[in-house]
Amino acid sequence: MIIPIRCYSCGKLIGNRWEKYLQMLLRKAEEQEKEDREHPEDKTKPKPAPEKEVLDELGFTRYCCRRMMLTHVDLIEKVMNYNIYEKRGFQAQMEDDEDDAAMSDAA
């Protein structure tokens, strides 16, 4: 959901570098694409993964911290799409609360 603030294993602070990590990955991908367009004959040479380079630049040397950054899936935007009260509006929330109160009183 939301990037953890600290590494689960070693406790190193990682949450403050998530946005920079994403920005650097995009920049590296654009640079790689530009280089591939300029030198198409170099496609056969193996190149280091952009994730490795970005993690090295950010100072993530431990495998546990690297794992936290590589495997995190940022789902908060997708989860926010299911907020029914935001979609239906505050009035619908008030009606639902009143219905729930009436049902509990009847029981």
C-alpha positions in Angstrom: 0.0 0.0 0.0 2.2 2.8 1.3 6.0 2.4 1.2 7.2 1.3 4.6 9.1 4.0 6.5 11.8 1.6 7.7 13.3 -1.6 6.4 11.6 -4.6 8.1 14.9 -6.4 8.6 17.5 -3.8 9.5 15.5 -0.8 10.4 17.1 1.6 7.9 15.1 4.6 6.9 13.8 4.0 3.4 10.4 5.7 3.0 11.9 9.1 2.3 13.6 7.9 -0.8 10.6 6.3 -2.6 9.8 9.3 -4.8 13.4 9.9 -5.7 13.7 6.2 -6.5 10.8 6.4 -9.0 12.1 9.6 -10.5 15.6 8.2 -11.0 14.2 5.0 -12.6 12.2 7.0 -15.1 15.2 9.1 -15.9 17.4 6.0 -16.4 14.8 4.4 -18.6 14.6 7.5 -20.8 18.4 7.6 -21.1 18.4 3.9 -22.0 15.8 4.4 -24.6 17.6 7.4 -26.1 20.9 5.4 -26.2 19.2 2.5 -27.9 17.8 4.8 -30.6 21.2 6.4 -31.2 23.2 3.2 -31.2 21.0 0.3 -32.3 24.0 -1.9 -32.9 24.8 -2.0 -29.2 21.6 -3.9 -28.3 23.5 -7.2 -28.2 25.7 -6.0 -25.3 24.4 -6.8 -21.8 23.7 -3.7 -19.8 23.2 -3.4 -16.0 19.7 -3.1 -14.9 18.6 0.5 -14.2 17.2 -0.6 -10.8 20.7 -1.7 -9.7 22.3 1.6 -10.7 19.5 3.6 -9.0 19.7 1.6 -5.8 23.5 2.0 -5.7 23.2 5.8 -6.2 20.6 6.0 -3.4 23.0 4.1 -1.1 21.0 0.9 -0.6 23.8 -1.6 -0.2 22.0 -4.2 2.0 19.9 -6.8 0.2 17.1 -6.4 2.7 16.7 -2.7 1.9 17.0 -3.3 -1.8 14.3 -6.0 -1.5 12.0 -3.5 0.1 12.4 -1.0 -2.7 12.2 -3.5 -5.6 9.2 -5.5 -4.4 7.0 -2.7 -3.1 3.8 -2.2 -5.1 2.2 1.2 -4.6 -1.5 0.4 -4.5 -2.8 3.4 -2.6 -4.1 5.1 -5.8 -6.0 2.0 -6.8 -7.4 1.5 -3.3 -8.7 5.1 -3.2 -10.9 4.3 -6.2 -13.0 2.0 -3.9 -13.8 4.7 -1.4 -17.6 4.6 -1.7 -18.2 7.6 0.4 -16.0 9.8 -1.8 -17.8 8.6 -4.9 -21.4 8.9 -3.6 -20.8 12.0 -1.6 -21.2 12.9 2.1 -25.0 12.9 1.9 -25.1 9.3 1.0 -22.9 8.6 4.0 -25.3 10.4 6.3 -28.2 8.3 4.9 -26.3 5.1 5.5 -25.5 6.1 9.0 -29.1 6.8 9.7 -30.2 3.5 8.2 -27.7 1.6 10.4 -28.9 3.4 13.5 -32.5 2.5 12.7 -31.7 -1.1 12.1 -29.8 -1.4 15.4 -32.7 0.2 17.3 -35.1 -2.2 15.7 -33.1 -5.2 16.8 
